[in-house]
């Protein structure tokens, strides 16, 4: 398990950002780092949502200015924002039924599954 220190927070942030930039995903590394700090579930979800929003918003701007997304597609961004807000609201309601320890276990199990799926994703496609 990762220890909750400033050094590990910075390293986790750098590795998560590097992974997101190079591979398109850094959530698992960020999740492991955040789990080390034993945040309550509301703080964990809010922090993760804020980071995701910042990453996705900056990614959308880069895609738009590099021609991967066109002006006639921008309505989709608004729809996706609504879906994200509704999904967050639904998730918050579901999490009310989980204890803090159950939430922490769920996060770590999901990170493990994501890690295993990432390792074997090339083999599964074959």
Secondary structure by P-SEA (a helix, b strand, c coil): cccccaaaaaaaaaaaaaaaaaccccaaaaaaaaaaacccaaaaaaaaaaaaaaaaaaaaaaaaaaccccccaaaaaaaaaaaaaaaaaaaaaaaccccaaaaaaaaaaaaaaaaaaaaacccccc
